[in-house]
Amino acid sequence: MEIAVVQSDVVDTEADVLVVNLFEGVTSPGGATGAVDSAIGGLISELISDGEISGRASELTLIHTPNSAYPAFKPSRVLVAGLGKDDSINLDGIRRVSASVIRKLRSLGAKQAAMVVHGAGIGGIEPSAATQSLVEGALLGAYRFLKYRTTDKERKSDVEKIIIVESDPSKIDAINTGITNGTAYSQAEILARDLVNEPANKLSPADLASVAEQVAKDNGLTCTVLEEADVTKLGMGAYVGVSQGGSRPLKFIHMTYEGDVGNSENNLWLIGKGITFDSGGISLKPGAGMGKMKGDMGGGASVIAAIRAISQLKPKINVHAVCAATDNMPGGSAQRPGDVVTAMNGMTIEIDNTDAEGRLTLADAIGYALSKDAVRLVDVATLTGAARIALGDGVSPVFGNDDDLVNAVLEASEGVGESMWRLPLDSVTKRQNSSKIADLKNTGGRGGGSTTAAHFISDFAGDTPWVHIDVAATSMLDSTRGWMPAGATGVPTRSLIELAMRMGG
């Protein structure tokens, strides 16, 4: 979808559908909506008076404005989008209404639509931020994963172009900035969604590595892919142990963006769990719902996608994306409950449950990052079912050992509408990972499952500022929610981009 801005009066714009907005409680619209109302003989005001248009959030009202009836008005249809109360409009609200609008436009068969920036007028939101949210809502709200749908012949085509209309020339630069940022953020999250939605037979560790290499090639990044012999030599026994039961070779992916070449200590490492299919290994998962385990590389997808947008937007910070990709399968050579493995940092781990495999790969990925002088670590993983029990599927739990870094992650997530909440790392729960025969074991039992998993990872981060984001419940949804579709959401790709942009601003 192409998105562009034009400086023009909204009533002079040619489009299949013109989208304007209305706040709840307004009886006489002003601004762009008022101009359109005047051009079509007060029809919007009349519909408000009749109660057909209320301005409630995401209410959509289509008005037909044929040229035969309104010869001076070019669009043949007007769509009035409700924004809710003017004192409650925010960036999430803009994303939400934009997603509803784009799906409505598609259902109407519109190829080209014009619209104003929601919330940038009476709503008082800065034009660049409002535009970025509009673009994100439109692009992410229009998302569909249709790669393998071959018989749906009556499917509506996507909208091809959105024209943002602005009459004030002083706002054009800000709107263009919002379009640039919103497009980069959204395209990255769409990449993450595509990767998570891919069936496991179509996305092996090697396939994921190939995607990373192509992203690097297209965006001027460095990409190194280590093989099993390489990581074995580095002592990554925890990671190699997970891969033992599968026939598809592991791939350790390291991508680098250098935004502050002269200052190597100004770095941020994004580490994503990359289990391209998780059967649970010998501790086999139940069959019901196992198909969703194709998405157990959601963390890896998000860091690969995030660094693509980061390289395009060029913050002044060095960013590394790491993904230790592998399958977790129950083959004859798979590791067993009771085995002991040695991580890259020399710590020994008792395998209490082979389905607690993601934290093992993250342990060695973090060990690798620390060997490369990582200063800040953020790991992302579809790690625990307990995350859903704790916070449901609308909020990702966050853990960390550094208040400044945790707060930076939370602020970034709030800015892009990907909800997160900090949970504690308490000393009582930490004891649940104790092992009688090794330095620690890879599970702490059912109680506090997300917390014990985070404690495990924290032991490998040590004193280095570190944050862990558990997206097990938020990475995939069963139904559409605003700009997030059923299936893969891409969370927390935009949060990671925003974090890097704020740190490198």
N, C-alpha and C positions, 0 to 999 in steps of 0.2 A: 504494500500500500504506500503510495506517495503522499507526503504531507508537505504543504507549502503555505506561505503566508502572502497575502496581497493587501496593499493599502487601497482601500476602496470603501464606499458606502455600502452597507449590507444590502440595501434594496436594489443596487445596480449589479449585483453578482449573478452570474449565470451558473446554474447547477441543477442537477436532477431534483435535489431536495435541499432546502435551506433550513438549518437547525438554529433556533434561537432558544432562550431560556427564560424561566420565570421563577421568582421566589414565591414561596407560599404566603398567602395573605395579601399579595399585591392585587389591587382592583383596576389600576390604570397603569399599564406597563410603560416604562421609560427606556432610554438607551436604544440599543439596536432592536430590541423587541418592540418598543414603542414606535420606532420608525417603520418596521414591517407592519405593525397594526394599522398605522395611518395609511400605508400604501394599499392595504386590502380592505379599506373602508371600515376599520374598527372591528373586524371580525373576531380578533383575539379577545378584545375587551368584552364583546358580546358573549363569547363562550365562557369567559370568566364569570360574568354576571349570571349566566344560566347554570353555573355550577359544573359545567363540563370540563373546565380547566381549573385546577386548584393550586398548582405549583408544588404539590407534594413531591418529596425526593424521588427521583427516577420515574415519575409519571410522564408518559409520552402521549402526546395528542397530535394526530396527523390532520392537517388542513389542506384540502385541495384548492389550488389557486390557478386554474387554467387561464391561459392568456386571453381567451375569448371573454372571460369575466373581468380580468384585471390586466388590460393591455399594457399598462405602464410597469407591470411587475413581472420580472423574467422567470423566476423559479415556478415550476408547475405545482410544487408541493412545499408546505412549511411544516416542520416538526417542532413542536414546543416541548421542551424538556424541563420538567420540574426539578428545582434545586433544593427544595425544603426551606426552612427558616433562614433568613439572611444572616442571622447571628450564629448559625451552626455550620455554615459551609466551610469545608476544609479540603485539604488535598485528596484525602481518601474519598470524600464525597464527589469531587471532580472526576476521579478515576472511575468511580462506580457509575455515575450517570453517563460518562463517555462510553463505557463498556455497553451499557444498555442501549445507548443511541446507535452504536455501530452495528449491533446485532439486529436492531430494528431496521436500519438502513439496508442491511443485507437481505432481510426478509422482504423488503419492498422492491428488491432488484435494482437499487440505486448503484450506479457506477461512479458518479462524482457527486460529492456533497460539499456544501459550504457551511461553515459554522463560526460563531464567535467564541472567544475564550471564556469558558464558564468561570465565574468567580472573580474575574479580574476587574470588573466594574464596581457595582455596588457591594459586591462581596469583599472587596478590599485586599484580595490576595495579589502578591507581586506577580506581574505578568509572566516572567520567565518560569517561576515555579508552577503557576497555574497552567501554563502551556505544556510544560513537561508532564504534568499529571494528566492533562487531556490526551496527550499523545500516548502515554503509557496505557491509559484506560482504553483507548481506541485500538491500539495494536495488540495489547494483551487480551482484550475482550473479544477481539475477532478471531483469536487463535482456535484452530481445529487441527487435530492430527488425523489426516485422511490418507496417508501414504498407502495404506493397504486396503482402502475401500474402493473397489473397482466396479461395483454394480449399482451404485446410487446415482441414477441418471438424472433425477429431478432436483438434485442438490443446488441450492442457490449459490451463485458466484460471489466472491468477496468484493467489497467496495474497492475500487481501484485508486481513487484519489480523494483526499480531504483538503479543502482550501480553507484556511483560517483567515477570516476577514477582519481587518482592523483599520479604522479610519484615522487614528491618531499616529502620525509618523514617528513620534518620540518613543513609541512602544515596539516598533518593528524589530529593532536589534534584540531586545529582550525576548520577544516571541521566537525569533530565529534561534537564539541560544536554547530556549526551551525545547524547540523541535529537535535540535541536534542532540541534546542530552537525553530527551525522552526516547528518541529513536535508538540511540546506542544502548541505553539501559534495557529497553524492551526487546531489541533484537538479541541481546545476550540472554535474557531470560527465556526467550523463545528457543534459542539453541539448547539451553538446559532442559526445557520441556521436551523437545524433540528427542534428546538423548535418553531421558528417563522413560519416555513412551515407547522407545524401540524394543521389540521383543528380544529376549536374550539370545536367540539363535541368530539374530542379525547384528548384535553388538557384543563382541567378545572383548577381552582386554586389549587385543591387538587392534580391533576396530576403534576402540576408544583412544588408543595411542595415535592412530592414524588421524583421527579428528583433531587431536591436540597438535599434531605436526602440521596439519593444514592450516589451522588457526594461527599458528606461529608464523608460518610462511606468508600468509596473507596480511599479517599485521606487524611484521618486523620484530617478532619475538624470538628468543632463543628457546629451543626445545630439546631436551635430552631424554632418551628413553633407555632405561637400564633393563637388562635381561636377568634371568634367574641366576646365572653364573656371577653377574656383577653384584647383585644384592646379597648373594651368599658370601661373596668375598668381603663385603662390607659388614657381615655379621647380622643380617636381618633375619634371625631365626624365627621370630614371631610371625612376620609376614610370609616367609617361605612355608612355614607350617600350615598356614591357612590354605595355600595353593596346592598342597600335596595331593588332594583327592581328585582334582580335576585334570582333564586332558588338555585344556587350552592354556598355553603358556602365560605366565604373569607378565605384566608390563609396568615398570615403575616410571611414572611420567613427571618430569620437572620442567616447568615453563618459567621464563624470566622476562620481566619488563624492567628496563633501566630508565627510570625517570629522573634520577638524581645521581648521575654517573660519578661525580666527584665525592660522594658521601655514602660509602658502602654501609654505614651503620643506620642510615635512614631506610630501613627495610621492613616490609610486612610480608609474612608468609601465610598463604591461604592453603590449608591442607584438607583435602576432601576424601572421604571414604569412597572407594571405588570397587565395590563388590558387584560385578556385572551379572551374577546370579547367585542368590543365597538359598541353598537348599537346607541349610542348617548343619550340613556335614553329617557325621555319624550321629549327632544329636538332632536327628531329622525333624524338620518342621511338620506340622499337620498338613495334609493335602489341601484343605479348604483355604483359599486365599493365597496359596504359594505362588501363583502366577504373578502377583504384584511384586514378588522379590526380584523381578527384572529391574525394578527401580532402586535397588539397594546401592546403586552407584550415584544416587542423587547428589550427594556431597561433592563427589568428584566432578560431576557434570557442572555444578554451580561454580566451582573454582576455575574450571577451564573456560566457561562462558564469561565469568566476571573479568578475567584477565584480558579477554578479547576487547571488551568495552573500555577497560582501563587503558589499554594501549592506544585506543582511538581518541580518548579524551585527554590523555597525557598529563596526569597529575605529577607533581614533583616529589616522587617517592619511588623507591625500588620495590617492586612487587614480585613475589615468587608464588607460583601455583604448583602444588604437589598432589599427585594422586597415585596411590599404590594399588593398581588395578589387578584383580584376580577373581576367579570364581571360588565359591565355597561348596564343594561337592563331596559326596560320601563314597568315593572310589576305594578300591582295595588298598591304596597307599595313603589314604587320608589319616590325618592325626586323630588320636583317640582321646576321650575323656581320661584324665589321669596322666597324660604325657606332660613332660616339662620341656619348654623351649627357652632359648636365650635370645633376648632382644639385642639390638645394635648397641645399646648403652651398657650391656653386660648384665642387666637384671634378668633373673630367672622367673619364669611364669608357669604355674601349674594350670593345665587346661582342664577346668572344671566342667565346661560345656562348650562343645565345638561351635554352637550357634552364637556364641559371644565372640565372633571373629573380627568384627569391624574394629574394635578397640585394639586388637593385636596388630592390625595393619597400620593403624594410626600411631601406635607406639613407635614403630620403626620409621614411619614417615617423619615423626617429630624428631626422632634421633638423628635422622639424616639432616633435617633443617638445622638442628643445633650444631651439627658438625660443620655446617656452612655459615656459622655465625649469625643465625636468626636472632633478631632483636624483639620482634613481636610475633606471636603465633595465634592464628584463629583457625580452629578446625571445625569442619561441618560434616555431619554424619547422620544418616538414617539409622540411628543406633539402637534405640530401645522402644519396645512396645509400651513400656512404663511411662514414656513421655505423653502418650495419648491418655493414659489413666490419670496422670497428674494435671494436665492442662487442656485436654481435648484436642481437636484438630484445627483450632484457629490461632494457637499461640505456640511458639517454639521455646522450650526451656533453654536457658543460657546459664553456664557456669564459668567461673574464672578465678584466677589468683591475683588479679590486678584491677583495682577499682577503676582507674582511669581508662584502661582498655575496655573493660566491661561496659562502662558508661558510654564510651565512644561507639561501641557496637549497638547498644540499645538506642542511642540517639539516631544513628544511621538507619536502623530498622524502622523507627517511628517515622522518619522523614519520607520513606518510600512505601509505607503502609504494609510492612511485613512484621506482624506483631511478635514480640519476644518478651520473656519475663525471666528475671534472674532467680535462680534457686540456690540454696546454700550448699556449701561443701563442709559438712559438720564432722567433727572428730569421731562421733559415735558410729555413723554410717561407714566411715573410712575403714573401721576395724573389720567390716564384713568381707573385705577382700583379702584378709590374712590367710596365708597358707602354712601348713605344717611342714611342707617339704621344699618350698621354693620361696622366693622373695615376696611373691603375691600370687593370687589366683585370678583367673579372668572373669569370674562372676562373684557377686556378693549375695546371692539369693534373691527372693522375690521382693522383699521389702526395700523401698527406695531404689528401685532398679536403675532409674536414670542417674541418680546421685552416685551410686556405687560405680557405674560405668564412667562417670566423669572423674571420680576419684582415681580410678585406674589410669586414665589418660594423664591426669595431673602429675602422677608420680614420674612420668617421662618428660613432662614439660619442666619440672623442677622449679627454679626461681625465675625463669624467663617469663615475662608477661604473656599470659595465655588465656584464651577464651574458647569454650566449647559450645557449639550450637547443635542441639539435637532436633533434627527435622523429620524424625520418623513418622510423626502424625501429620505434618504440614506439607510434606513433599508431594503427596498425592491426595486428591479429594474424590469422593464418590459422586458429587454433584457440583454444578456451576455455582460460584459464589462471587458476585461482582465481576471483577476483571480476572478472577481465577477460575479456570475451567475444570470440569470433571476430568480426572486423569492427572498428569503431572502439572504442578504449579510453577516449577522453576525456583521456588523459595530455597535459599535466601540470596539468589544471585544479585538482585538490585541492592540489597543491603551491603553486600561485600563491595560492590562498585562504589556506593555512596561512602562507605568507610574509607576507602582508598582516596577518593576525591577530597574528603574533608581533611584527611591527614596530609595530603599533598597539595592543599590549596594555598 
